[in-house]
């Protein structure tokens, strides 16, 4: 059942596909990774977490750290 309210789904996409409740037409989707590799190949050639040049971060010691509650991932 499709509803407008924001309820937590009882089953996910994978289970829905296995039960043949929904189908995903892959030809209508544009994958970010597929598009990104062609247009931004230089970004993907570097090791993860690296930059082209040296990076300097400044920390303002007058700012009081705050612990934020964990957020629900949707």
mmCIF file of the N, C-alpha and C atoms, coordinates in Angstrom:
data_MODEL
# 
_entry.id   MODEL 
# 
loop_
_atom_site.group_PDB 
_atom_site.id 
_atom_site.type_symbol 
_atom_site.label_atom_id 
_atom_site.label_alt_id 
_atom_site.label_comp_id 
_atom_site.label_asym_id 
_atom_site.label_entity_id 
_atom_site.label_seq_id 
_atom_site.pdbx_PDB_ins_code 
_atom_site.Cartn_x 
_atom_site.Cartn_y 
_atom_site.Cartn_z 
_atom_site.occupancy 
_atom_site.B_iso_or_equiv 
_atom_site.pdbx_formal_charge 
_atom_site.auth_seq_id 
_atom_site.auth_comp_id 
_atom_site.auth_asym_id 
_atom_site.auth_atom_id 
_atom_site.pdbx_PDB_model_num 
ATOM 1   N N  . UNK A 1 1  ? 0.849  -1.168  0.000   1.00 0.00 ? 1  UNK A N  1 
ATOM 2   C CA . UNK A 1 1  ? 0.000  0.000   0.000   1.00 0.00 ? 1  UNK A CA 1 
ATOM 3   C C  . UNK A 1 1  ? 0.898  1.236   0.000   1.00 0.00 ? 1  UNK A C  1 
ATOM 4   N N  . UNK A 1 2  ? 0.614  2.178   -0.847  1.00 0.00 ? 2  UNK A N  1 
ATOM 5   C CA . UNK A 1 2  ? 1.365  3.425   -0.913  1.00 0.00 ? 2  UNK A CA 1 
ATOM 6   C C  . UNK A 1 2  ? 0.552  4.498   -0.205  1.00 0.00 ? 2  UNK A C  1 
ATOM 7   N N  . UNK A 1 3  ? 1.203  5.179   0.735   1.00 0.00 ? 3  UNK A N  1 
ATOM 8   C CA . UNK A 1 3  ? 0.526  6.225   1.500   1.00 0.00 ? 3  UNK A CA 1 
ATOM 9   C C  . UNK A 1 3  ? 1.363  7.485   1.469   1.00 0.00 ? 3  UNK A C  1 
ATOM 10  N N  . UNK A 1 4  ? 0.745  8.636   1.716   1.00 0.00 ? 4  UNK A N  1 
ATOM 11  C CA . UNK A 1 4  ? 1.453  9.908   1.715   1.00 0.00 ? 4  UNK A CA 1 
ATOM 12  C C  . UNK A 1 4  ? 2.204  10.151  3.018   1.00 0.00 ? 4  UNK A C  1 
ATOM 13  N N  . UNK A 1 5  ? 1.750  9.552   4.104   1.00 0.00 ? 5  UNK A N  1 
ATOM 14  C CA . UNK A 1 5  ? 2.383  9.767   5.400   1.00 0.00 ? 5  UNK A CA 1 
ATOM 15  C C  . UNK A 1 5  ? 3.771  9.145   5.413   1.00 0.00 ? 5  UNK A C  1 
ATOM 16  N N  . UNK A 1 6  ? 4.613  9.615   6.311   1.00 0.00 ? 6  UNK A N  1 
ATOM 17  C CA . UNK A 1 6  ? 5.978  9.094   6.417   1.00 0.00 ? 6  UNK A CA 1 
ATOM 18  C C  . UNK A 1 6  ? 6.036  8.022   7.494   1.00 0.00 ? 6  UNK A C  1 
ATOM 19  N N  . UNK A 1 7  ? 5.663  6.819   7.133   1.00 0.00 ? 7  UNK A N  1 
ATOM 20  C CA . UNK A 1 7  ? 5.738  5.679   8.036   1.00 0.00 ? 7  UNK A CA 1 
ATOM 21  C C  . UNK A 1 7  ? 7.009  4.894   7.752   1.00 0.00 ? 7  UNK A C  1 
ATOM 22  N N  . UNK A 1 8  ? 7.470  4.141   8.730   1.00 0.00 ? 8  UNK A N  1 
ATOM 23  C CA . UNK A 1 8  ? 8.609  3.254   8.533   1.00 0.00 ? 8  UNK A CA 1 
ATOM 24  C C  . UNK A 1 8  ? 8.138  2.037   7.746   1.00 0.00 ? 8  UNK A C  1 
ATOM 25  N N  . UNK A 1 9  ? 8.803  1.705   6.628   1.00 0.00 ? 9  UNK A N  1 
ATOM 26  C CA . UNK A 1 9  ? 8.363  0.553   5.833   1.00 0.00 ? 9  UNK A CA 1 
ATOM 27  C C  . UNK A 1 9  ? 8.569  -0.754  6.594   1.00 0.00 ? 9  UNK A C  1 
ATOM 28  N N  . UNK A 1 10 ? 7.656  -1.683  6.383   1.00 0.00 ? 10 UNK A N  1 
ATOM 29  C CA . UNK A 1 10 ? 7.757  -3.000  7.022   1.00 0.00 ? 10 UNK A CA 1 
ATOM 30  C C  . UNK A 1 10 ? 8.753  -3.898  6.302   1.00 0.00 ? 10 UNK A C  1 
ATOM 31  N N  . UNK A 1 11 ? 8.861  -3.726  4.987   1.00 0.00 ? 11 UNK A N  1 
ATOM 32  C CA . UNK A 1 11 ? 9.833  -4.506  4.211   1.00 0.00 ? 11 UNK A CA 1 
ATOM 33  C C  . UNK A 1 11 ? 10.595 -3.547  3.304   1.00 0.00 ? 11 UNK A C  1 
ATOM 34  N N  . UNK A 1 12 ? 11.803 -3.922  2.945   1.00 0.00 ? 12 UNK A N  1 
ATOM 35  C CA . UNK A 1 12 ? 12.638 -3.084  2.102   1.00 0.00 ? 12 UNK A CA 1 
ATOM 36  C C  . UNK A 1 12 ? 12.495 -3.416  0.637   1.00 0.00 ? 12 UNK A C  1 
ATOM 37  N N  . UNK A 1 13 ? 13.271 -2.715  -0.181  1.00 0.00 ? 13 UNK A N  1 
ATOM 38  C CA . UNK A 1 13 ? 13.211 -2.898  -1.624  1.00 0.00 ? 13 UNK A CA 1 
ATOM 39  C C  . UNK A 1 13 ? 13.593 -4.312  -2.038  1.00 0.00 ? 13 UNK A C  1 
ATOM 40  N N  . UNK A 1 14 ? 14.646 -4.847  -1.445  1.00 0.00 ? 14 UNK A N  1 
ATOM 41  C CA . UNK A 1 14 ? 15.112 -6.184  -1.817  1.00 0.00 ? 14 UNK A CA 1 
ATOM 42  C C  . UNK A 1 14 ? 14.024 -7.230  -1.585  1.00 0.00 ? 14 UNK A C  1 
ATOM 43  N N  . UNK A 1 15 ? 13.400 -7.187  -0.410  1.00 0.00 ? 15 UNK A N  1 
ATOM 44  C CA . UNK A 1 15 ? 12.330 -8.146  -0.110  1.00 0.00 ? 15 UNK A CA 1 
ATOM 45  C C  . UNK A 1 15 ? 11.139 -7.917  -1.027  1.00 0.00 ? 15 UNK A C  1 
ATOM 46  N N  . UNK A 1 16 ? 10.826 -6.662  -1.306  1.00 0.00 ? 16 UNK A N  1 
ATOM 47  C CA . UNK A 1 16 ? 9.701  -6.342  -2.191  1.00 0.00 ? 16 UNK A CA 1 
ATOM 48  C C  . UNK A 1 16 ? 9.935  -6.892  -3.593  1.00 0.00 ? 16 UNK A C  1 
ATOM 49  N N  . UNK A 1 17 ? 11.173 -6.794  -4.069  1.00 0.00 ? 17 UNK A N  1 
ATOM 50  C CA . UNK A 1 17 ? 11.497 -7.336  -5.387  1.00 0.00 ? 17 UNK A CA 1 
ATOM 51  C C  . UNK A 1 17 ? 11.432 -8.862  -5.384  1.00 0.00 ? 17 UNK A C  1 
ATOM 52  N N  . UNK A 1 18 ? 11.928 -9.499  -4.323  1.00 0.00 ? 18 UNK A N  1 
ATOM 53  C CA . UNK A 1 18 ? 11.908 -10.956 -4.240  1.00 0.00 ? 18 UNK A CA 1 
ATOM 54  C C  . UNK A 1 18 ? 10.480 -11.493 -4.220  1.00 0.00 ? 18 UNK A C  1 
ATOM 55  N N  . UNK A 1 19 ? 9.571  -10.749 -3.598  1.00 0.00 ? 19 UNK A N  1 
ATOM 56  C CA . UNK A 1 19 ? 8.165  -11.169 -3.554  1.00 0.00 ? 19 UNK A CA 1 
ATOM 57  C C  . UNK A 1 19 ? 7.395  -10.702 -4.791  1.00 0.00 ? 19 UNK A C  1 
ATOM 58  N N  . UNK A 1 20 ? 8.120  -10.075 -5.713  1.00 0.00 ? 20 UNK A N  1 
ATOM 59  C CA . UNK A 1 20 ? 7.550  -9.575  -6.961  1.00 0.00 ? 20 UNK A CA 1 
ATOM 60  C C  . UNK A 1 20 ? 6.417  -8.578  -6.728  1.00 0.00 ? 20 UNK A C  1 
ATOM 61  N N  . UNK A 1 21 ? 6.597  -7.749  -5.682  1.00 0.00 ? 21 UNK A N  1 
ATOM 62  C CA . UNK A 1 21 ? 5.640  -6.682  -5.418  1.00 0.00 ? 21 UNK A CA 1 
ATOM 63  C C  . UNK A 1 21 ? 5.988  -5.433  -6.214  1.00 0.00 ? 21 UNK A C  1 
ATOM 64  N N  . UNK A 1 22 ? 7.291  -5.237  -6.451  1.00 0.00 ? 22 UNK A N  1 
ATOM 65  C CA . UNK A 1 22 ? 7.763  -4.106  -7.246  1.00 0.00 ? 22 UNK A CA 1 
ATOM 66  C C  . UNK A 1 22 ? 8.854  -4.591  -8.188  1.00 0.00 ? 22 UNK A C  1 
ATOM 67  N N  . UNK A 1 23 ? 9.031  -3.862  -9.274  1.00 0.00 ? 23 UNK A N  1 
ATOM 68  C CA . UNK A 1 23 ? 10.151 -4.110  -10.173 1.00 0.00 ? 23 UNK A CA 1 
ATOM 69  C C  . UNK A 1 23 ? 10.842 -2.776  -10.414 1.00 0.00 ? 23 UNK A C  1 
ATOM 70  N N  . UNK A 1 24 ? 12.146 -2.825  -10.554 1.00 0.00 ? 24 UNK A N  1 
ATOM 71  C CA . UNK A 1 24 ? 12.926 -1.623  -10.831 1.00 0.00 ? 24 UNK A CA 1 
ATOM 72  C C  . UNK A 1 24 ? 13.462 -1.758  -12.246 1.00 0.00 ? 24 UNK A C  1 
ATOM 73  N N  . UNK A 1 25 ? 13.095 -0.799  -13.080 1.00 0.00 ? 25 UNK A N  1 
ATOM 74  C CA . UNK A 1 25 ? 13.553 -0.799  -14.460 1.00 0.00 ? 25 UNK A CA 1 
ATOM 75  C C  . UNK A 1 25 ? 14.907 -0.103  -14.509 1.00 0.00 ? 25 UNK A C  1 
ATOM 76  N N  . UNK A 1 26 ? 15.985 -0.875  -14.521 1.00 0.00 ? 26 UNK A N  1 
ATOM 77  C CA . UNK A 1 26 ? 17.352 -0.340  -14.460 1.00 0.00 ? 26 UNK A CA 1 
ATOM 78  C C  . UNK A 1 26 ? 17.664 0.586   -15.629 1.00 0.00 ? 26 UNK A C  1 
ATOM 79  N N  . UNK A 1 27 ? 17.030 0.395   -16.780 1.00 0.00 ? 27 UNK A N  1 
ATOM 80  C CA . UNK A 1 27 ? 17.347 1.227   -17.944 1.00 0.00 ? 27 UNK A CA 1 
ATOM 81  C C  . UNK A 1 27 ? 16.907 2.675   -17.746 1.00 0.00 ? 27 UNK A C  1 
ATOM 82  N N  . UNK A 1 28 ? 15.996 2.928   -16.800 1.00 0.00 ? 28 UNK A N  1 
ATOM 83  C CA . UNK A 1 28 ? 15.538 4.292   -16.542 1.00 0.00 ? 28 UNK A CA 1 
ATOM 84  C C  . UNK A 1 28 ? 16.352 4.998   -15.472 1.00 0.00 ? 28 UNK A C  1 
ATOM 85  N N  . UNK A 1 29 ? 17.331 4.311   -14.875 1.00 0.00 ? 29 UNK A N  1 
ATOM 86  C CA . UNK A 1 29 ? 18.119 4.896   -13.800 1.00 0.00 ? 29 UNK A CA 1 
ATOM 87  C C  . UNK A 1 29 ? 19.476 5.349   -14.311 1.00 0.00 ? 29 UNK A C  1 
ATOM 88  N N  . UNK A 1 30 ? 19.951 6.455   -13.764 1.00 0.00 ? 30 UNK A N  1 
ATOM 89  C CA . UNK A 1 30 ? 21.304 6.916   -14.049 1.00 0.00 ? 30 UNK A CA 1 
ATOM 90  C C  . UNK A 1 30 ? 22.125 6.687   -12.794 1.00 0.00 ? 30 UNK A C  1 
ATOM 91  N N  . UNK A 1 31 ? 23.100 5.854   -12.867 1.00 0.00 ? 31 UNK A N  1 
ATOM 92  C CA . UNK A 1 31 ? 23.938 5.540   -11.725 1.00 0.00 ? 31 UNK A CA 1 
ATOM 93  C C  . UNK A 1 31 ? 24.989 6.625   -11.550 1.00 0.00 ? 31 UNK A C  1 
ATOM 94  N N  . UNK A 1 32 ? 25.150 7.111   -10.341 1.00 0.00 ? 32 UNK A N  1 
ATOM 95  C CA . UNK A 1 32 ? 26.128 8.154   -10.053 1.00 0.00 ? 32 UNK A CA 1 
ATOM 96  C C  . UNK A 1 32 ? 27.535 7.648   -10.326 1.00 0.00 ? 32 UNK A C  1 
ATOM 97  N N  . UNK A 1 33 ? 27.828 6.437   -9.908  1.00 0.00 ? 33 UNK A N  1 
ATOM 98  C CA . UNK A 1 33 ? 29.178 5.893   -10.100 1.00 0.00 ? 33 UNK A CA 1 
ATOM 99  C C  . UNK A 1 33 ? 29.507 5.784   -11.586 1.00 0.00 ? 33 UNK A C  1 
ATOM 100 N N  . UNK A 1 34 ? 28.547 5.351   -12.388 1.00 0.00 ? 34 UNK A N  1 
ATOM 101 C CA . UNK A 1 34 ? 28.792 5.203   -13.820 1.00 0.00 ? 34 UNK A CA 1 
ATOM 102 C C  . UNK A 1 34 ? 28.999 6.557   -14.481 1.00 0.00 ? 34 UNK A C  1 
ATOM 103 N N  . UNK A 1 35 ? 28.225 7.535   -14.097 1.00 0.00 ? 35 UNK A N  1 
ATOM 104 C CA . UNK A 1 35 ? 28.363 8.875   -14.655 1.00 0.00 ? 35 UNK A CA 1 
ATOM 105 C C  . UNK A 1 35 ? 29.645 9.509   -14.153 1.00 0.00 ? 35 UNK A C  1 
ATOM 106 N N  . UNK A 1 36 ? 29.934 9.369   -12.851 1.00 0.00 ? 36 UNK A N  1 
ATOM 107 C CA . UNK A 1 36 ? 31.096 10.003  -12.241 1.00 0.00 ? 36 UNK A CA 1 
ATOM 108 C C  . UNK A 1 36 ? 32.411 9.494   -12.782 1.00 0.00 ? 36 UNK A C  1 
ATOM 109 N N  . UNK A 1 37 ? 32.523 8.218   -13.049 1.00 0.00 ? 37 UNK A N  1 
ATOM 110 C CA . UNK A 1 37 ? 33.789 7.657   -13.517 1.00 0.00 ? 37 UNK A CA 1 
ATOM 111 C C  . UNK A 1 37 ? 34.147 8.239   -14.878 1.00 0.00 ? 37 UNK A C  1 
ATOM 112 N N  . UNK A 1 38 ? 33.167 8.429   -15.729 1.00 0.00 ? 38 UNK A N  1 
ATOM 113 C CA . UNK A 1 38 ? 33.439 8.966   -17.057 1.00 0.00 ? 38 UNK A CA 1 
ATOM 114 C C  . UNK A 1 38 ? 33.793 10.449  -17.010 1.00 0.00 ? 38 UNK A C  1 
ATOM 115 N N  . UNK A 1 39 ? 33.112 11.212  -16.170 1.00 0.00 ? 39 UNK A N  1 
ATOM 116 C CA . UNK A 1 39 ? 33.310 12.653  -16.136 1.00 0.00 ? 39 UNK A CA 1 
ATOM 117 C C  . UNK A 1 39 ? 34.381 13.099  -15.154 1.00 0.00 ? 39 UNK A C  1 
ATOM 118 N N  . UNK A 1 40 ? 34.641 12.324  -14.126 1.00 0.00 ? 40 UNK A N  1 
ATOM 119 C CA . UNK A 1 40 ? 35.566 12.725  -13.071 1.00 0.00 ? 40 UNK A CA 1 
ATOM 120 C C  . UNK A 1 40 ? 36.572 11.625  -12.776 1.00 0.00 ? 40 UNK A C  1 
ATOM 121 N N  . UNK A 1 41 ? 37.132 11.040  -13.815 1.00 0.00 ? 41 UNK A N  1 
ATOM 122 C CA . UNK A 1 41 ? 38.020 9.899   -13.620 1.00 0.00 ? 41 UNK A CA 1 
ATOM 123 C C  . UNK A 1 41 ? 39.236 10.237  -12.774 1.00 0.00 ? 41 UNK A C  1 
ATOM 124 N N  . UNK A 1 42 ? 39.718 11.506  -12.835 1.00 0.00 ? 42 UNK A N  1 
ATOM 125 C CA . UNK A 1 42 ? 40.883 11.878  -12.037 1.00 0.00 ? 42 UNK A CA 1 
ATOM 126 C C  . UNK A 1 42 ? 40.596 11.806  -10.548 1.00 0.00 ? 42 UNK A C  1 
ATOM 127 N N  . UNK A 1 43 ? 39.352 11.993  -10.149 1.00 0.00 ? 43 UNK A N  1 
ATOM 128 C CA . UNK A 1 43 ? 38.986 11.904  -8.741  1.00 0.00 ? 43 UNK A CA 1 
ATOM 129 C C  . UNK A 1 43 ? 39.064 10.454  -8.273  1.00 0.00 ? 43 UNK A C  1 
ATOM 130 N N  . UNK A 1 44 ? 38.633 9.532   -9.106  1.00 0.00 ? 44 UNK A N  1 
ATOM 131 C CA . UNK A 1 44 ? 38.588 8.128   -8.713  1.00 0.00 ? 44 UNK A CA 1 
ATOM 132 C C  . UNK A 1 44 ? 39.939 7.437   -8.827  1.00 0.00 ? 44 UNK A C  1 
ATOM 133 N N  . UNK A 1 45 ? 40.903 8.051   -9.488  1.00 0.00 ? 45 UNK A N  1 
ATOM 134 C CA . UNK A 1 45 ? 42.222 7.439   -9.621  1.00 0.00 ? 45 UNK A CA 1 
ATOM 135 C C  . UNK A 1 45 ? 43.053 7.598   -8.356  1.00 0.00 ? 45 UNK A C  1 
ATOM 136 N N  . UNK A 1 46 ? 42.768 8.641   -7.544  1.00 0.00 ? 46 UNK A N  1 
ATOM 137 C CA . UNK A 1 46 ? 43.522 8.863   -6.304  1.00 0.00 ? 46 UNK A CA 1 
ATOM 138 C C  . UNK A 1 46 ? 43.015 7.908   -5.229  1.00 0.00 ? 46 UNK A C  1 
ATOM 139 N N  . UNK A 1 47 ? 43.904 7.518   -4.310  1.00 0.00 ? 47 UNK A N  1 
ATOM 140 C CA . UNK A 1 47 ? 43.462 6.680   -3.184  1.00 0.00 ? 47 UNK A CA 1 
ATOM 141 C C  . UNK A 1 47 ? 42.419 7.415   -2.338  1.00 0.00 ? 47 UNK A C  1 
ATOM 142 N N  . UNK A 1 48 ? 41.516 6.677   -1.760  1.00 0.00 ? 48 UNK A N  1 
ATOM 143 C CA . UNK A 1 48 ? 40.443 7.239   -0.950  1.00 0.00 ? 48 UNK A CA 1 
ATOM 144 C C  . UNK A 1 48 ? 41.007 8.066   0.200   1.00 0.00 ? 48 UNK A C  1 
ATOM 145 N N  . UNK A 1 49 ? 40.461 9.271   0.399   1.00 0.00 ? 49 UNK A N  1 
ATOM 146 C CA . UNK A 1 49 ? 40.876 10.128  1.500   1.00 0.00 ? 49 UNK A CA 1 
ATOM 147 C C  . UNK A 1 49 ? 42.112 10.959  1.231   1.00 0.00 ? 49 UNK A C  1 
ATOM 148 N N  . UNK A 1 50 ? 42.521 11.058  -0.015  1.00 0.00 ? 50 UNK A N  1 
ATOM 149 C CA . UNK A 1 50 ? 43.710 11.841  -0.335  1.00 0.00 ? 50 UNK A CA 1 
ATOM 150 C C  . UNK A 1 50 ? 43.337 13.097  -1.114  1.00 0.00 ? 50 UNK A C  1 
ATOM 151 N N  . UNK A 1 51 ? 44.199 14.103  -1.033  1.00 0.00 ? 51 UNK A N  1 
ATOM 152 C CA . UNK A 1 51 ? 44.030 15.351  -1.759  1.00 0.00 ? 51 UNK A CA 1 
ATOM 153 C C  . UNK A 1 51 ? 45.230 15.552  -2.666  1.00 0.00 ? 51 UNK A C  1 
ATOM 154 N N  . UNK A 1 52 ? 45.076 16.408  -3.676  1.00 0.00 ? 52 UNK A N  1 
ATOM 155 C CA . UNK A 1 52 ? 46.171 16.669  -4.610  1.00 0.00 ? 52 UNK A CA 1 
ATOM 156 C C  . UNK A 1 52 ? 47.305 17.430  -3.953  1.00 0.00 ? 52 UNK A C  1 
ATOM 157 N N  . UNK A 1 53 ? 46.971 18.316  -3.013  1.00 0.00 ? 53 UNK A N  1 
ATOM 158 C CA . UNK A 1 53 ? 48.010 19.121  -2.378  1.00 0.00 ? 53 UNK A CA 1 
ATOM 159 C C  . UNK A 1 53 ? 47.847 19.053  -0.863  1.00 0.00 ? 53 UNK A C  1 
ATOM 160 N N  . UNK A 1 54 ? 48.762 19.715  -0.161  1.00 0.00 ? 54 UNK A N  1 
ATOM 161 C CA . UNK A 1 54 ? 48.710 19.725  1.294   1.00 0.00 ? 54 UNK A CA 1 
ATOM 162 C C  . UNK A 1 54 ? 47.512 20.548  1.765   1.00 0.00 ? 54 UNK A C  1 
ATOM 163 N N  . UNK A 1 55 ? 46.842 20.076  2.817   1.00 0.00 ? 55 UNK A N  1 
ATOM 164 C CA . UNK A 1 55 ? 45.651 20.745  3.338   1.00 0.00 ? 55 UNK A CA 1 
ATOM 165 C C  . UNK A 1 55 ? 45.921 21.180  4.772   1.00 0.00 ? 55 UNK A C  1 
ATOM 166 N N  . UNK A 1 56 ? 45.568 22.428  5.098   1.00 0.00 ? 56 UNK A N  1 
ATOM 167 C CA . UNK A 1 56 ? 45.716 22.948  6.454   1.00 0.00 ? 56 UNK A CA 1 
ATOM 168 C C  . UNK A 1 56 ? 44.340 23.241  7.030   1.00 0.00 ? 56 UNK A C  1 
ATOM 169 N N  . UNK A 1 57 ? 44.069 22.696  8.185   1.00 0.00 ? 57 UNK A N  1 
ATOM 170 C CA . UNK A 1 57 ? 42.806 22.947  8.876   1.00 0.00 ? 57 UNK A CA 1 
ATOM 171 C C  . UNK A 1 57 ? 43.087 23.786  10.105  1.00 0.00 ? 57 UNK A C  1 
ATOM 172 N N  . UNK A 1 58 ? 42.283 24.806  10.303  1.00 0.00 ? 58 UNK A N  1 
ATOM 173 C CA . UNK A 1 58 ? 42.419 25.655  11.493  1.00 0.00 ? 58 UNK A CA 1 
ATOM 174 C C  . UNK A 1 58 ? 41.268 25.344  12.430  1.00 0.00 ? 58 UNK A C  1 
ATOM 175 N N  . UNK A 1 59 ? 41.584 25.129  13.696  1.00 0.00 ? 59 UNK A N  1 
ATOM 176 C CA . UNK A 1 59 ? 40.581 24.846  14.704  1.00 0.00 ? 59 UNK A CA 1 
ATOM 177 C C  . UNK A 1 59 ? 40.466 26.050  15.621  1.00 0.00 ? 59 UNK A C  1 
ATOM 178 N N  . UNK A 1 60 ? 39.246 26.564  15.769  1.00 0.00 ? 60 UNK A N  1 
ATOM 179 C CA . UNK A 1 60 ? 39.001 27.700  16.646  1.00 0.00 ? 60 UNK A CA 1 
ATOM 180 C C  . UNK A 1 60 ? 38.838 27.176  18.066  1.00 0.00 ? 60 UNK A C  1 
ATOM 181 N N  . UNK A 1 61 ? 39.829 27.417  18.915  1.00 0.00 ? 61 UNK A N  1 
ATOM 182 C CA . UNK A 1 61 ? 39.808 26.878  20.279  1.00 0.00 ? 61 UNK A CA 1 
ATOM 183 C C  . UNK A 1 61 ? 38.761 27.559  21.162  1.00 0.00 ? 61 UNK A C  1 
ATOM 184 N N  . UNK A 1 62 ? 38.181 28.667  20.711  1.00 0.00 ? 62 UNK A N  1 
ATOM 185 C CA . UNK A 1 62 ? 37.162 29.338  21.516  1.00 0.00 ? 62 UNK A CA 1 
ATOM 186 C C  . UNK A 1 62 ? 35.776 28.702  21.347  1.00 0.00 ? 62 UNK A C  1 
ATOM 187 N N  . UNK A 1 63 ? 35.623 27.826  20.380  1.00 0.00 ? 63 UNK A N  1 
ATOM 188 C CA . UNK A 1 63 ? 34.339 27.168  20.137  1.00 0.00 ? 63 UNK A CA 1 
ATOM 189 C C  . UNK A 1 63 ? 34.201 25.970  21.067  1.00 0.00 ? 63 UNK A C  1 
ATOM 190 N N  . UNK A 1 64 ? 33.067 25.904  21.765  1.00 0.00 ? 64 UNK A N  1 
ATOM 191 C CA . UNK A 1 64 ? 32.810 24.808  22.703  1.00 0.00 ? 64 UNK A CA 1 
ATOM 192 C C  . UNK A 1 64 ? 32.260 23.604  21.932  1.00 0.00 ? 64 UNK A C  1 
ATOM 193 N N  . UNK A 1 65 ? 32.873 22.429  22.074  1.00 0.00 ? 65 UNK A N  1 
ATOM 194 C CA . UNK A 1 65 ? 32.358 21.241  21.387  1.00 0.00 ? 65 UNK A CA 1 
ATOM 195 C C  . UNK A 1 65 ? 30.973 20.863  21.910  1.00 0.00 ? 65 UNK A C  1 
ATOM 196 N N  . UNK A 1 66 ? 30.152 20.345  21.022  1.00 0.00 ? 66 UNK A N  1 
ATOM 197 C CA . UNK A 1 66 ? 28.789 19.943  21.379  1.00 0.00 ? 66 UNK A CA 1 
ATOM 198 C C  . UNK A 1 66 ? 28.591 18.501  20.939  1.00 0.00 ? 66 UNK A C  1 
ATOM 199 N N  . UNK A 1 67 ? 28.032 17.684  21.802  1.00 0.00 ? 67 UNK A N  1 
ATOM 200 C CA . UNK A 1 67 ? 27.705 16.310  21.453  1.00 0.00 ? 67 UNK A CA 1 
ATOM 201 C C  . UNK A 1 67 ? 26.279 16.295  20.939  1.00 0.00 ? 67 UNK A C  1 
ATOM 202 N N  . UNK A 1 68 ? 26.105 15.880  19.706  1.00 0.00 ? 68 UNK A N  1 
ATOM 203 C CA . UNK A 1 68 ? 24.784 15.826  19.104  1.00 0.00 ? 68 UNK A CA 1 
ATOM 204 C C  . UNK A 1 68 ? 24.229 14.408  19.215  1.00 0.00 ? 68 UNK A C  1 
ATOM 205 N N  . UNK A 1 69 ? 22.916 14.264  19.380  1.00 0.00 ? 69 UNK A N  1 
ATOM 206 C CA . UNK A 1 69 ? 22.336 12.924  19.452  1.00 0.00 ? 69 UNK A CA 1 
ATOM 207 C C  . UNK A 1 69 ? 22.457 12.213  18.111  1.00 0.00 ? 69 UNK A C  1 
ATOM 208 N N  . UNK A 1 70 ? 22.464 10.904  18.155  1.00 0.00 ? 70 UNK A N  1 
ATOM 209 C CA . UNK A 1 70 ? 22.531 10.113  16.931  1.00 0.00 ? 70 UNK A CA 1 
ATOM 210 C C  . UNK A 1 70 ? 21.277 10.382  16.111  1.00 0.00 ? 70 UNK A C  1 
ATOM 211 N N  . UNK A 1 71 ? 21.452 10.467  14.810  1.00 0.00 ? 71 UNK A N  1 
ATOM 212 C CA . UNK A 1 71 ? 20.316 10.738  13.924  1.00 0.00 ? 71 UNK A CA 1 
ATOM 213 C C  . UNK A 1 71 ? 19.914 9.464   13.204  1.00 0.00 ? 71 UNK A C  1 
ATOM 214 N N  . UNK A 1 72 ? 18.637 9.353   12.959  1.00 0.00 ? 72 UNK A N  1 
ATOM 215 C CA . UNK A 1 72 ? 18.125 8.188   12.263  1.00 0.00 ? 72 UNK A CA 1 
ATOM 216 C C  . UNK A 1 72 ? 18.451 8.294   10.778  1.00 0.00 ? 72 UNK A C  1 
ATOM 217 N N  . UNK A 1 73 ? 19.003 7.263   10.209  1.00 0.00 ? 73 UNK A N  1 
ATOM 218 C CA . UNK A 1 73 ? 19.388 7.243   8.814   1.00 0.00 ? 73 UNK A CA 1 
ATOM 219 C C  . UNK A 1 73 ? 18.228 6.732   8.002   1.00 0.00 ? 73 UNK A C  1 
ATOM 220 N N  . UNK A 1 74 ? 17.821 7.506   6.984   1.00 0.00 ? 74 UNK A N  1 
ATOM 221 C CA . UNK A 1 74 ? 16.666 7.082   6.159   1.00 0.00 ? 74 UNK A CA 1 
ATOM 222 C C  . UNK A 1 74 ? 17.073 6.771   4.768   1.00 0.00 ? 74 UNK A C  1 
# 
